[in-house]
Amino acid sequence: MAVWAWRVAFVAACLLQLYGVYAPREAGPHVGIPMADKFAHMFLFGSVAFLGLKLRIPARWLLGALVANAVVSELAQYFLLPQRDGDPFDVLADLIGVALGAWLGFRVFRGPRASRTT
């Protein structure tokens, strides 16, 4: 896949994630599946981590921003968005998504580190 397509996918994932966590009302349909929103949180945050690592965004900045956004978004929902409620379990789902996306991104795109022999 061309670099521009990865960039488009990354920007789309970022926009979808930001919409999902900062929209004035809860984003997406209520599907009636238990924990569906937690899987959505994991997917949204994990996809940004994965695609960002593909684009070689420095992991320290990318993952740090995602962790900060996980916490800040739930605080914003709790204090600033009256139609939303902040949920600490959403933060946990976000962080699991970041960890899974980073793990997969490092495994796929950064490969195993060569062992050094001295």
C-alpha positions in Angstrom: 0.0 0.0 0.0 1.3 3.5 -0.8 2.5 5.8 1.9 -0.3 8.3 1.1 -2.9 5.6 1.7 -1.5 4.8 5.2 -1.5 8.5 5.9 -5.2 8.8 4.9 -6.0 5.8 7.0 -4.2 7.3 10.0 -5.9 10.7 9.7 -9.3 8.9 9.3 -8.6 6.8 12.4 -7.7 9.9 14.4 -10.8 11.8 13.3 -13.0 8.8 14.0 -11.5 8.4 17.5 -11.8 12.1 18.3 -15.4 12.1 17.1 -16.1 9.0 19.2 -14.8 10.4 22.4 -15.6 14.1 22.1 -19.0 14.2 20.3 -21.7 15.9 22.4 -23.8 12.8 22.4 -22.6 9.2 22.5 -21.4 8.2 19.1 -22.7 5.1 17.3 -25.8 3.1 17.6 -26.9 1.3 20.7 -26.5 -2.3 19.6 -27.5 -4.1 22.8 -24.4 -6.2 22.9 -22.8 -6.2 26.3 -19.4 -4.4 26.3 -19.7 -3.3 22.7 -18.7 0.2 23.6 -15.5 -1.1 25.3 -14.5 -3.0 22.2 -15.2 0.2 20.2 -12.8 2.1 22.5 -10.1 -0.6 22.2 -10.5 -0.6 18.4 -10.4 3.2 18.1 -7.3 3.7 20.2 -5.6 0.6 19.0 -6.0 1.5 15.3 -4.5 5.0 15.9 -1.5 3.4 17.7 -1.0 0.7 15.0 -1.3 3.1 12.1 0.9 5.8 13.7 3.6 3.3 14.3 3.3 2.2 10.6 4.0 5.8 9.7 7.0 5.9 12.0 5.6 8.5 14.3 7.9 8.4 17.3 6.3 5.9 19.7 7.1 8.0 22.8 5.0 10.9 21.4 2.3 8.8 19.8 1.6 6.5 22.7 2.0 9.3 25.2 -0.6 11.4 23.4 -3.0 8.4 23.2 -2.7 7.7 26.9 -3.3 11.4 27.7 -6.3 11.5 25.4 -7.7 8.4 27.0 -7.8 10.2 30.4 -8.6 13.7 29.2 -11.5 12.5 27.0 -13.3 10.8 29.9 -12.8 13.8 32.1 -14.2 16.0 29.4 -17.2 13.7 29.0 -17.8 13.8 32.8 -17.3 17.5 33.4 -18.0 19.3 30.1 -20.5 17.2 28.1 -23.8 17.0 29.8 -25.2 14.3 27.4 -22.1 12.0 28.2 -20.7 10.4 31.2 -17.1 9.7 32.0 -16.4 6.1 32.6 -13.1 4.8 34.2 -13.7 1.5 32.4 -13.6 3.3 29.1 -10.2 4.6 30.1 -9.1 1.1 30.8 -10.5 -0.1 27.4 -8.6 2.8 25.7 -5.4 1.9 27.4 -5.8 -1.8 26.5 -6.4 -0.7 22.9 -3.2 1.5 22.9 -1.2 -1.5 24.3 -2.6 -3.9 21.7 -2.2 -1.5 18.8 1.4 -0.7 20.0 2.3 -4.4 20.5 0.9 -5.3 17.0 2.6 -2.3 15.4 6.0 -3.1 16.9 5.7 -6.7 15.9 4.6 -6.0 12.3 6.3 -2.8 11.4 9.4 -2.6 13.6 10.3 -6.3 13.5 12.4 -8.1 16.0 15.4 -6.3 17.3 18.7 -7.8 16.3 20.5 -9.2 19.2 23.8 -7.7 19.9 26.8 -9.9 20.6 29.9 -8.6 22.2 
